[in-house]
Amino acid sequence: MKDLDLPEPIAAYFDADRHDGQAVARCFTREGVVLDEGKAHSGHDAIEAWKNESAAKYSYTAKPHTLQTQGSVYIVTSQVSGDFPGSPLDLRYAFILERGRIASLEIAP
């Protein structure tokens, strides 16, 4: 992650992702949304629960290696390794930022 010049809210997200759901939820706006595995998680409580459930299911690390922008969307490709089927794999994290926080995050293969 040090090699990429990630915007601060995105760098904060990847740092928080190594911790807990509360740390991740703090990276988002109050109305923030995460789209992951076909499900939407909206608001701090739902985002915190999503992260905690993911962490309870799998241990993983995410190493961002590519940053692209498409208009107002920041797309970070990250190698995700852990104890889940298909590990390691590259996931695309599409971030939309608002007022120094994450308004939307979509995670897809």
C-alpha positions in Angstrom: 0.0 0.0 0.0 2.9 2.3 0.6 3.8 2.2 -3.2 0.3 3.5 -4.1 -0.7 7.1 -3.6 -4.2 6.2 -2.3 -6.5 9.0 -1.3 -6.6 9.3 2.5 -10.1 7.8 3.0 -9.2 4.7 0.9 -5.8 4.2 2.7 -7.7 4.5 6.0 -10.2 1.8 4.9 -7.4 -0.7 4.1 -5.8 0.1 7.4 -9.1 -0.3 9.3 -9.9 -3.6 7.4 -7.0 -5.2 9.4 -8.9 -4.3 12.6 -12.6 -4.5 13.3 -16.0 -3.6 12.0 -16.2 -0.4 14.1 -12.9 0.9 12.6 -14.2 0.1 9.1 -17.6 1.8 9.6 -15.8 5.0 10.8 -14.3 5.3 7.2 -17.8 5.8 5.7 -20.3 8.6 5.6 -23.4 8.2 7.8 -25.3 7.0 4.8 -22.4 5.0 3.3 -23.1 1.8 1.4 -21.0 -1.4 0.8 -22.0 -3.7 -2.0 -20.4 -7.1 -1.5 -21.3 -10.6 -2.7 -24.6 -9.3 -4.1 -25.8 -7.7 -0.9 -26.0 -4.0 0.1 -25.0 -2.9 3.6 -26.1 0.7 4.3 -25.2 2.8 7.3 -22.6 2.5 10.1 -24.3 -0.4 12.0 -24.8 -2.5 8.8 -21.3 -1.9 7.6 -19.9 -2.8 11.0 -21.9 -6.0 11.1 -20.8 -6.9 7.5 -17.2 -6.5 8.4 -17.5 -8.4 11.7 -19.4 -11.3 9.9 -16.7 -11.4 7.2 -13.9 -11.5 9.8 -15.7 -14.3 11.7 -16.0 -16.4 8.6 -12.5 -15.9 7.1 -9.1 -14.6 8.0 -7.6 -12.6 5.2 -5.3 -9.8 4.2 -5.7 -7.3 1.4 -2.7 -5.9 -0.4 -3.7 -3.0 -2.8 -1.5 -3.0 -5.9 -3.3 -0.9 -8.6 -5.2 2.4 -8.5 -7.3 3.7 -11.4 -9.8 6.5 -11.6 -12.9 6.5 -13.8 -14.6 9.9 -13.3 -15.3 10.2 -9.6 -14.8 6.5 -8.9 -11.5 5.2 -7.5 -10.9 1.6 -8.4 -8.3 -0.2 -6.3 -7.3 -3.8 -7.3 -6.1 -5.7 -4.3 -4.7 -9.2 -3.8 -6.7 -10.8 -1.1 -5.2 -13.9 0.6 -6.7 -16.0 3.3 -8.5 -19.1 4.4 -11.3 -19.0 1.8 -11.9 -20.9 -1.4 -9.9 -19.6 -4.3 -7.3 -17.8 -2.3 -5.4 -15.7 -3.3 -7.4 -13.7 -5.7 -7.6 -10.1 -7.0 -10.6 -8.1 -6.0 -11.7 -4.7 -7.4 -12.8 -2.2 -4.8 -14.7 0.7 -6.4 -14.8 3.7 -4.0 -16.9 6.9 -4.3 -15.7 9.5 -1.8 -17.7 12.3 -0.3 -16.4 15.0 2.2 -13.3 13.0 3.2 -15.2 9.8 3.8 -16.3 6.8 1.7 -19.9 7.2 0.4 -19.9 3.9 -1.6 -17.8 0.8 -1.9 -18.5 -2.0 -4.3 -16.3 -5.1 -4.0 -16.2 -7.5 -7.0 -13.9 -10.1 -8.6 
